[in-house]
Amino acid sequence: MATDLKVEQEFSKVIRERHSVRKYDPSWKISDEEIKELLGEAILAPSSSNLQPWRFIVINNQELKEKLLPVANNQQQVVDASAVIAVLGDTEAYRNAETIFDQALEAGFITPEVRDMMATNTYNAYSGMSPERLKDIALVDGGLISMQLMLAAKAKGYDTVPMGGYNAGAFRELFQIPQRYATVILIALGKAAVEGRPTVRLPLEDVTHWNGFQA
Ligand SMILES: Cc1cc2nc3c(=O)[nH]c(=O)nc-3n(C[C@H](O)[C@H](O)[C@H](O)COP(=O)(O)O)c2cc1C
Protein backbone atom coordinates (compact mmCIF):
# COMPACT_ATOMS: atom_id res chain seq x y z
CA MET A 1 0.00 0.00 0.00
CA ALA A 2 1.27 3.46 -0.89
CA THR A 3 0.78 4.82 2.64
CA ASP A 4 2.78 1.98 4.18
CA LEU A 5 5.63 2.57 1.78
CA LYS A 6 5.77 6.26 2.67
CA VAL A 7 6.00 5.46 6.37
CA GLU A 8 8.77 2.98 5.70
CA GLN A 9 10.73 5.50 3.68
CA GLU A 10 10.39 8.11 6.39
CA PHE A 11 11.59 5.71 9.07
CA SER A 12 14.46 4.62 6.89
CA LYS A 13 15.43 8.28 6.43
CA VAL A 14 15.30 8.93 10.18
CA ILE A 15 17.62 6.05 11.04
CA ARG A 16 20.02 6.98 8.26
CA GLU A 17 20.11 10.66 9.06
CA ARG A 18 20.61 10.34 12.80
CA HIS A 19 24.21 11.00 13.63
CA SER A 20 25.75 11.90 16.96
CA VAL A 21 25.89 15.67 17.03
CA ARG A 22 28.49 17.31 19.27
CA LYS A 23 28.18 20.97 18.25
CA TYR A 24 24.93 22.63 19.12
CA ASP A 25 23.39 26.02 18.57
CA PRO A 26 23.33 27.39 22.15
CA SER A 27 20.70 30.00 21.27
CA TRP A 28 18.16 27.40 20.22
CA LYS A 29 15.80 26.23 22.93
CA ILE A 30 13.47 23.28 22.99
CA SER A 31 10.34 23.90 25.06
CA ASP A 32 9.31 21.79 28.03
CA GLU A 33 6.20 20.82 26.04
CA GLU A 34 8.31 19.53 23.17
CA ILE A 35 10.50 17.57 25.55
CA LYS A 36 7.40 16.04 27.14
CA GLU A 37 6.12 15.10 23.71
CA LEU A 38 9.40 13.39 22.88
CA LEU A 39 9.57 11.52 26.17
CA GLY A 40 5.93 10.53 25.68
CA GLU A 41 6.93 8.81 22.43
CA ALA A 42 10.07 7.31 23.93
CA ILE A 43 8.14 5.59 26.73
CA LEU A 44 6.26 3.54 24.17
CA ALA A 45 9.43 1.43 24.02
CA PRO A 46 9.20 -2.19 25.18
CA SER A 47 10.52 -3.22 28.58
CA SER A 48 10.93 -6.43 30.52
CA SER A 49 7.44 -7.46 31.72
CA ASN A 50 6.39 -3.90 30.84
CA LEU A 51 7.86 -2.74 34.15
CA GLN A 52 9.20 0.43 32.51
CA PRO A 53 12.23 0.92 34.75
CA TRP A 54 13.34 4.09 32.95
CA ARG A 55 13.43 7.34 34.81
CA PHE A 56 14.53 10.63 33.32
CA ILE A 57 16.10 13.76 34.67
CA VAL A 58 15.57 16.61 32.23
CA ILE A 59 18.40 19.08 32.67
CA ASN A 60 17.65 22.30 30.84
CA ASN A 61 18.64 24.81 33.49
CA GLN A 62 21.81 26.50 32.29
CA GLU A 63 23.41 26.72 35.74
CA LEU A 64 22.82 23.05 36.30
CA LYS A 65 24.26 22.21 32.88
CA GLU A 66 27.38 24.18 33.86
CA LYS A 67 27.65 22.04 37.00
CA LEU A 68 27.24 18.91 34.90
CA LEU A 69 29.98 19.97 32.46
CA PRO A 70 33.02 18.82 34.52
CA VAL A 71 31.15 15.67 35.55
CA ALA A 72 30.69 14.87 31.85
CA ASN A 73 34.38 15.21 30.96
CA ASN A 74 33.87 18.82 29.85
CA GLN A 75 31.98 17.74 26.77
CA GLN A 76 30.82 21.06 25.36
CA GLN A 77 27.50 19.69 24.13
CA VAL A 78 26.38 19.45 27.75
CA VAL A 79 26.16 23.24 27.99
CA ASP A 80 25.39 24.10 24.35
CA ALA A 81 22.61 21.60 23.71
CA SER A 82 19.18 22.77 24.73
CA ALA A 83 18.77 19.97 27.24
CA VAL A 84 20.50 16.92 28.60
CA ILE A 85 18.28 13.98 29.38
CA ALA A 86 19.77 11.67 31.98
CA VAL A 87 18.36 8.18 31.63
CA LEU A 88 18.23 6.12 34.82
CA GLY A 89 17.03 2.58 35.43
CA ASP A 90 15.04 1.56 38.47
CA THR A 91 16.48 -1.74 39.68
CA GLU A 92 13.36 -2.22 41.82
CA ALA A 93 10.86 -1.51 39.07
CA TYR A 94 8.94 -4.62 40.13
CA ARG A 95 7.56 -2.53 42.99
CA ASN A 96 5.30 -0.92 40.37
CA ALA A 97 3.93 -4.25 39.10
CA GLU A 98 0.59 -3.78 40.84
CA THR A 99 0.16 -0.20 39.60
CA ILE A 100 0.97 -1.21 36.01
CA PHE A 101 -1.33 -4.20 35.92
CA ASP A 102 -4.07 -2.15 37.59
CA GLN A 103 -3.71 0.34 34.79
CA ALA A 104 -4.06 -2.45 32.21
CA LEU A 105 -7.15 -3.68 34.04
CA GLU A 106 -8.71 -0.21 34.07
CA ALA A 107 -7.96 0.14 30.37
CA GLY A 108 -9.86 -3.10 29.81
CA PHE A 109 -6.80 -4.89 28.41
CA ILE A 110 -6.80 -7.69 30.98
CA THR A 111 -9.30 -9.37 33.26
CA PRO A 112 -9.20 -9.07 37.09
CA GLU A 113 -7.94 -12.67 37.23
CA VAL A 114 -5.08 -11.96 34.86
CA ARG A 115 -4.29 -8.77 36.75
CA ASP A 116 -3.97 -10.67 40.03
CA MET A 117 -1.91 -13.42 38.49
CA MET A 118 0.42 -11.07 36.61
CA ALA A 119 0.92 -8.68 39.51
CA THR A 120 1.77 -11.48 41.93
CA ASN A 121 3.92 -13.51 39.56
CA THR A 122 5.84 -10.50 38.32
CA TYR A 123 6.52 -9.18 41.80
CA ASN A 124 7.61 -12.58 43.06
CA ALA A 125 9.82 -13.35 40.07
CA TYR A 126 11.66 -10.04 40.04
CA SER A 127 11.96 -9.50 43.78
CA GLY A 128 13.78 -12.85 43.96
CA MET A 129 16.41 -11.86 41.40
CA SER A 130 19.97 -10.88 42.25
CA PRO A 131 20.87 -7.16 42.26
CA GLU A 132 23.18 -7.84 39.28
CA ARG A 133 20.36 -9.37 37.23
CA LEU A 134 18.02 -6.52 38.12
CA LYS A 135 20.64 -4.00 37.07
CA ASP A 136 21.21 -5.85 33.79
CA ILE A 137 17.50 -5.66 33.05
CA ALA A 138 17.33 -1.97 33.92
CA LEU A 139 20.28 -1.31 31.60
CA VAL A 140 18.82 -3.26 28.69
CA ASP A 141 15.50 -1.47 29.01
CA GLY A 142 17.37 1.80 29.50
CA GLY A 143 19.19 1.21 26.22
CA LEU A 144 15.95 0.58 24.38
CA ILE A 145 14.33 3.75 25.68
CA SER A 146 17.43 5.78 24.89
CA MET A 147 17.48 4.67 21.27
CA GLN A 148 13.77 5.30 20.92
CA LEU A 149 14.23 8.77 22.38
CA MET A 150 17.01 9.59 19.93
CA LEU A 151 15.03 8.37 16.93
CA ALA A 152 11.89 10.18 18.07
CA ALA A 153 14.02 13.32 18.39
CA LYS A 154 15.49 12.91 14.91
CA ALA A 155 12.04 12.33 13.43
CA LYS A 156 11.02 15.73 14.81
CA GLY A 157 14.13 17.43 13.46
CA TYR A 158 16.18 17.57 16.68
CA ASP A 159 19.66 16.20 17.14
CA THR A 160 21.17 14.14 19.91
CA VAL A 161 24.31 12.47 21.16
CA PRO A 162 24.37 9.68 23.73
CA MET A 163 27.11 10.14 26.31
CA GLY A 164 28.61 7.41 28.41
CA GLY A 165 31.66 9.57 29.00
CA TYR A 166 30.85 10.95 32.41
CA ASN A 167 31.75 10.25 35.99
CA ALA A 168 28.80 8.22 37.23
CA GLY A 169 29.77 8.64 40.89
CA ALA A 170 30.03 12.42 40.61
CA PHE A 171 26.78 12.47 38.63
CA ARG A 172 24.98 10.51 41.35
CA GLU A 173 26.31 12.92 43.92
CA LEU A 174 25.32 16.03 41.96
CA PHE A 175 21.75 14.84 41.55
CA GLN A 176 21.51 12.89 44.78
CA ILE A 177 20.47 9.72 42.96
CA PRO A 178 19.35 6.96 45.34
CA GLN A 179 21.29 3.68 45.07
CA ARG A 180 18.24 1.91 43.69
CA TYR A 181 18.55 3.71 40.35
CA ALA A 182 21.24 2.69 37.88
CA THR A 183 22.74 5.35 35.67
CA VAL A 184 22.22 4.42 32.01
CA ILE A 185 23.34 7.31 29.82
CA LEU A 186 23.17 11.06 29.27
CA ILE A 187 21.61 12.28 26.03
CA ALA A 188 22.23 15.81 24.77
CA LEU A 189 19.28 17.16 22.82
CA GLY A 190 19.17 20.24 20.65
CA LYS A 191 19.68 21.76 17.25
CA ALA A 192 22.94 21.03 15.41
CA ALA A 193 25.28 23.94 14.75
CA VAL A 194 27.53 21.53 12.88
CA GLU A 195 26.17 18.30 11.44
CA GLY A 196 27.28 15.03 12.96
CA ARG A 197 30.06 13.38 11.04
CA PRO A 198 29.27 10.25 9.04
CA THR A 199 30.45 7.03 10.62
CA VAL A 200 31.12 3.55 9.31
CA ARG A 201 29.72 0.20 10.35
CA LEU A 202 31.39 -3.20 10.29
CA PRO A 203 30.11 -5.32 7.42
CA LEU A 204 26.85 -7.02 8.32
CA GLU A 205 28.32 -10.45 7.62
CA ASP A 206 31.03 -9.81 10.24
CA VAL A 207 28.50 -9.20 12.98
CA THR A 208 25.81 -11.70 12.04
CA HIS A 209 25.70 -15.43 12.69
CA TRP A 210 22.94 -17.58 11.30
CA ASN A 211 21.57 -20.48 13.31
CA GLY A 212 24.57 -20.73 15.63
CA PHE A 213 27.73 -18.89 16.63
CA GLN A 214 30.71 -19.45 14.41
CA ALA A 215 33.89 -18.26 16.14
C1 LIG B 1 26.92 3.92 25.14
C2 LIG B 1 27.45 5.05 24.31
C3 LIG B 1 28.26 6.00 24.90
C4 LIG B 1 28.72 7.08 24.14
N1 LIG B 1 29.43 8.08 24.76
C5 LIG B 1 29.76 9.17 24.06
C6 LIG B 1 30.36 10.27 24.71
O1 LIG B 1 30.58 10.28 25.91
N2 LIG B 1 30.68 11.36 23.98
C7 LIG B 1 30.44 11.42 22.63
O2 LIG B 1 30.74 12.45 22.03
N3 LIG B 1 29.85 10.39 21.98
C8 LIG B 1 29.49 9.28 22.66
N4 LIG B 1 28.84 8.26 22.04
C9 LIG B 1 28.51 8.38 20.61
C10 LIG B 1 29.30 7.40 19.74
O3 LIG B 1 30.63 7.86 19.61
C11 LIG B 1 28.59 7.30 18.37
O4 LIG B 1 27.31 6.78 18.57
C12 LIG B 1 29.35 6.41 17.41
O5 LIG B 1 30.61 6.97 17.09
C13 LIG B 1 28.58 6.21 16.10
O6 LIG B 1 28.25 7.46 15.54
P1 LIG B 1 26.77 7.88 15.23
O7 LIG B 1 26.02 7.93 16.55
O8 LIG B 1 26.88 9.24 14.61
O9 LIG B 1 26.16 6.87 14.31
C14 LIG B 1 28.39 7.18 22.76
C15 LIG B 1 27.56 6.20 22.20
C16 LIG B 1 27.08 5.17 22.96
C17 LIG B 1 26.16 4.17 22.32
The ligand as a MOL file (V3000), in Angstrom:
LIG
                    3D

  0  0  0     0  0            999 V3000
M  V30 BEGIN CTAB
M  V30 COUNTS 31 33 0 0 0
M  V30 BEGIN ATOM
M  V30 1 C 26.9240 3.9220 25.1450 0
M  V30 2 C 27.4500 5.0520 24.3080 0
M  V30 3 C 28.2630 6.0020 24.8960 0
M  V30 4 C 28.7210 7.0840 24.1440 0
M  V30 5 N 29.4330 8.0790 24.7570 0
M  V30 6 C 29.7650 9.1660 24.0640 0
M  V30 7 C 30.3600 10.2670 24.7150 0
M  V30 8 O 30.5830 10.2760 25.9140 0
M  V30 9 N 30.6810 11.3570 23.9790 0
M  V30 10 C 30.4380 11.4230 22.6310 0
M  V30 11 O 30.7390 12.4520 22.0300 0
M  V30 12 N 29.8500 10.3860 21.9770 0
M  V30 13 C 29.4900 9.2810 22.6590 0
M  V30 14 N 28.8390 8.2580 22.0370 0
M  V30 15 C 28.5120 8.3780 20.6090 0
M  V30 16 C 29.3040 7.4020 19.7370 0
M  V30 17 O 30.6270 7.8610 19.6130 0
M  V30 18 C 28.5910 7.2960 18.3750 0
M  V30 19 O 27.3090 6.7840 18.5670 0
M  V30 20 C 29.3540 6.4090 17.4130 0
M  V30 21 O 30.6110 6.9670 17.0910 0
M  V30 22 C 28.5770 6.2120 16.1020 0
M  V30 23 O 28.2550 7.4580 15.5370 0
M  V30 24 P 26.7720 7.8770 15.2290 0
M  V30 25 O 26.0200 7.9330 16.5500 0
M  V30 26 O 26.8780 9.2430 14.6140 0
M  V30 27 O 26.1620 6.8740 14.3140 0
M  V30 28 C 28.3860 7.1810 22.7630 0
M  V30 29 C 27.5620 6.2020 22.1950 0
M  V30 30 C 27.0830 5.1740 22.9560 0
M  V30 31 C 26.1620 4.1700 22.3190 0
M  V30 END ATOM
M  V30 BEGIN BOND
M  V30 1 1 1 2
M  V30 2 1 2 3
M  V30 3 2 2 30
M  V30 4 2 3 4
M  V30 5 1 4 5
M  V30 6 1 4 28
M  V30 7 2 5 6
M  V30 8 1 6 7
M  V30 9 1 6 13
M  V30 10 2 7 8
M  V30 11 1 7 9
M  V30 12 1 9 10
M  V30 13 2 10 11
M  V30 14 1 10 12
M  V30 15 2 12 13
M  V30 16 1 13 14
M  V30 17 1 14 15
M  V30 18 1 14 28
M  V30 19 1 15 16
M  V30 20 1 16 17
M  V30 21 1 16 18
M  V30 22 1 18 19
M  V30 23 1 18 20
M  V30 24 1 20 21
M  V30 25 1 20 22
M  V30 26 1 22 23
M  V30 27 1 23 24
M  V30 28 2 24 25
M  V30 29 1 24 26
M  V30 30 1 24 27
M  V30 31 2 28 29
M  V30 32 1 29 30
M  V30 33 1 30 31
M  V30 END BOND
M  V30 END CTAB
M  END
